[in-house]
């Protein structure tokens, strides 16, 4: 699917659509939508696991929208990095990318396909950072957030700080949140652990969370390691919602 022009992005990302096997048969059914960042790399992984779970009555079918940015650090990092230990001056386009998704991509998907009102955002690493930014800054856009090894160490830790403030406030919106971490150490692990502990201590009844630690998996494999648990937990949450 092409979106040739965007009011919010100089370069529109590549979009791929994967429809459930029942889509052409069950012509009155509306489906939840799972938006997968870095769709070229991770879309097949999510699609395959969903199909396997659905065949064993462990998941709902979803329309999967893969989104591949032409510049993922620019588009997925919500703030500009000023820390000399990282790419100084990189990032800062996260909100424009979410504007594109919320105001252009999602309405287009709704017009072209039979969708329900349940949307999920999934991403790994810097894309997981954008998932967490969406979770606290636009909590009603997606009803589920899957963040695999989210790069919450980015910049001045703005996303981690804002997420902590959000979960300790009275503004928390009903949602499902999955996070995981692998064998990453140092400051990345410290920032992640602090955030996870704050969420667990302060989550309200409306926030359904599931966190995993994969001590023997490196950063690159935490999405593959966690996708089963993330989607199984998502299904349990959807069942509670009557979906």
Secondary structure as UniProt FT lines:
FT   STRAND          14..18
FT   TURN            21..25
FT   TURN            27..28
FT   STRAND          31..37
FT   HELIX           39..55
FT   TURN            56..57
FT   STRAND          62..68
FT   HELIX           72..76
FT   TURN            84..85
FT   TURN            88..89
FT   HELIX           94..100
FT   HELIX           101..105
FT   HELIX           106..112
FT   STRAND          115..124
FT   HELIX           126..137
FT   TURN            139..141
FT   STRAND          144..148
FT   TURN            152..153
FT   TURN            155..156
FT   HELIX           158..167
FT   STRAND          175..181
FT   HELIX           186..202
FT   TURN            205..206
FT   STRAND          207..213
FT   TURN            215..216
FT   HELIX           219..221
FT   HELIX           222..240
FT   TURN            241..242
//
